[in-house]
């Protein structure tokens, strides 16, 4: 809902952080006009890439303590 990583210039090394920040804002219901309905209280981020290596990371965030 934020326009994606291309709208941010796809900065190397920061794309995963930008995705996590957007998920955090959504889960805390602080995304303003970008806010989506939160159904189950979880957000999932999947990022792949790396310099000459195939790296993959999956992060799951929750509203639950």
One Martini backbone bead per residue (centre of mass of N, CA, C, O) as a GRO file, in nm:
protein
   65
    1UNK     BB    1   0.050   0.067  -0.007
    2UNK     BB    2   0.332   0.247  -0.044
    3UNK     BB    3   0.444   0.147  -0.354
    4UNK     BB    4   0.692   0.015  -0.288
    5UNK     BB    5   1.029  -0.020  -0.365
    6UNK     BB    6   1.036   0.147  -0.629
    7UNK     BB    7   0.926   0.415  -0.492
    8UNK     BB    8   1.209   0.415  -0.307
    9UNK     BB    9   1.455   0.317  -0.514
   10UNK     BB   10   1.575   0.048  -0.425
   11UNK     BB   11   1.764   0.021  -0.172
   12UNK     BB   12   2.034  -0.117  -0.079
   13UNK     BB   13   1.970  -0.285   0.232
   14UNK     BB   14   1.660  -0.139   0.281
   15UNK     BB   15   1.413  -0.306   0.186
   16UNK     BB   16   1.348  -0.481   0.436
   17UNK     BB   17   1.306  -0.244   0.630
   18UNK     BB   18   1.072  -0.112   0.475
   19UNK     BB   19   0.882  -0.353   0.502
   20UNK     BB   20   0.877  -0.373   0.814
   21UNK     BB   21   0.771  -0.089   0.865
   22UNK     BB   22   0.500  -0.124   0.720
   23UNK     BB   23   0.396  -0.355   0.893
   24UNK     BB   24   0.407  -0.207   1.160
   25UNK     BB   25   0.212   0.022   1.087
   26UNK     BB   26  -0.026  -0.164   1.029
   27UNK     BB   27  -0.043  -0.316   1.307
   28UNK     BB   28  -0.066  -0.020   1.461
   29UNK     BB   29  -0.250   0.170   1.293
   30UNK     BB   30  -0.032   0.408   1.130
   31UNK     BB   31  -0.092   0.438   0.792
   32UNK     BB   32  -0.340   0.581   0.726
   33UNK     BB   33  -0.430   0.580   0.396
   34UNK     BB   34  -0.282   0.277   0.386
   35UNK     BB   35  -0.474   0.131   0.548
   36UNK     BB   36  -0.558  -0.191   0.651
   37UNK     BB   37  -0.721  -0.462   0.726
   38UNK     BB   38  -0.708  -0.643   1.026
   39UNK     BB   39  -0.755  -0.986   1.080
   40UNK     BB   40  -0.502  -1.155   1.263
   41UNK     BB   41  -0.219  -0.994   1.349
   42UNK     BB   42  -0.032  -1.042   1.088
   43UNK     BB   43   0.304  -1.028   0.935
   44UNK     BB   44   0.471  -1.082   0.615
   45UNK     BB   45   0.822  -1.116   0.521
   46UNK     BB   46   0.990  -1.138   0.197
   47UNK     BB   47   1.343  -1.182   0.117
   48UNK     BB   48   1.560  -1.148  -0.169
   49UNK     BB   49   1.920  -1.192  -0.227
   50UNK     BB   50   2.234  -1.055  -0.307
   51UNK     BB   51   2.589  -1.074  -0.341
   52UNK     BB   52   2.621  -1.364  -0.522
   53UNK     BB   53   2.382  -1.462  -0.342
   54UNK     BB   54   2.134  -1.678  -0.203
   55UNK     BB   55   1.898  -1.503  -0.022
   56UNK     BB   56   1.671  -1.570   0.262
   57UNK     BB   57   1.384  -1.410   0.427
   58UNK     BB   58   1.160  -1.456   0.710
   59UNK     BB   59   0.903  -1.246   0.858
   60UNK     BB   60   0.708  -1.243   1.162
   61UNK     BB   61   0.446  -1.042   1.272
   62UNK     BB   62   0.287  -0.929   1.584
   63UNK     BB   63   0.039  -0.799   1.803
   64UNK     BB   64   0.127  -0.993   2.004
   65UNK     BB   65   0.309  -1.035   2.310
   0.00000   0.00000   0.00000
